[in-house]
Amino acid sequence: MKYGRALLNDVEGYVPGEQPKDPDVIKLNTNENPYPPSPMALEALRHVSADALRKYPDPLSMRLRARWAELQGYAGPEWVIAGNGMDELLAMAVRTFVDPGDGILTTWPTYTLYETLARLHGARVEAVELDDAFQLPETFYGHGGRLCFLPRPNAPTGVCAPRQDVERFCSGFPGLVVIDEAYVDFADDDCMDLAKRHENVIVMRTFSKSFSLAGLRLGLAVAQPGIIAEFLKTKDSYNLNAVTQAVGLAALNDYEYMKRNAARVVATRKRVTAALEGLGFVVTPSQSNFVLARWGGKPEARTVFERLKERRIFVRYFDVPRLRDALRISIGTEQEMDALIAALRDIVQ
Ligand SMILES: Cc1ncc(COP(=O)(O)O)c(C=O)c1O
């Protein structure tokens, strides 16, 4: 491109899952929550005033940050940064803490946005291949870098590294570690406390999955106040709009509602895992609101994905190494998953 930067010549840009217009599609392709957001969040949305829209929002999102600190056992808002979705926080982490040419450590397979962000910044990416169980290999611990993206649970595998392994890694890594906990509300445990004890740890969460608020765009991160102060230097002036701040705060005030929905999704995940295994899929043990279902039979996984799509059931297929034999399936409602299993039975048997 004549006017583009040389750096962009070999960057493709992140490709998100499809958002079909047809409301009748059974949409199991982008890990959204099938249940509605908290009634308190919807009430807050209805009460956004003309005045709140007329004026600029709080540039520092102070109420939201203070509430998150309180809920997660951190001393105050100076330990928290808010972003327009976690993706913005991931991009800010690169912008704030990595110089072009520096190394960013990650794994393969993982969330592909990490590599896109690194390349957009002219950073070097080192992606360490996960072992056969999609766990961190021993060699991972010896690696250096300015920043490491470590999702727990990982995407698109759903696998959680043991907590003590994450802590061991953080203790030895010379740069900053971003622990991406996008899916952690569906897991057995979390690493939220690690930023208190490790000066190089940033723990990030999103409202897109467990809070059923992907359309709102809200992410939060905790880290030591010195790290947060650096983030504040690089953030957009008003990165969170007034609606997001009001609705996000209301959702936090109904934390139990989110927990109940997450528990429903986990119960469905267990049932669906057994049903998929019954059909001959090998399902990676998932701690997320999706499963990675590997398929060694006929027709091959890509064709299964296409046949599901013809039936208006959307799942995700990644045409990349280690994932070509698999479908990533988000956990929907009980009825949606019944429809999926019935369709798969038809296609693979
Ligand atoms: C591992 C991981 N991190 C972060 C995100 C982004 O979250 P958000 O919607 O808050 O930008 C996703 C979304 O799919 C994800 O899979």
The ligand as an ORCA input file, in Angstrom:
! r2SCAN-3c Opt
* xyz 0 1
  C      -8.182    -14.804     25.689
  C      -8.967    -13.565     25.405
  N      -8.567    -12.418     25.936
  C      -9.241    -11.267     25.714
  C     -10.379    -11.251     24.929
  C     -11.032     -9.934     24.621
  O     -11.985     -9.508     25.485
  P     -12.783     -8.173     25.215
  O     -14.078     -8.548     24.575
  O     -12.973     -7.586     26.568
  O     -11.953     -7.270     24.341
  C     -10.841    -12.422     24.366
  C     -12.036    -12.401     23.512
  O     -12.398    -13.277     22.820
  C     -10.114    -13.616     24.595
  O     -10.491    -14.771     24.034
*
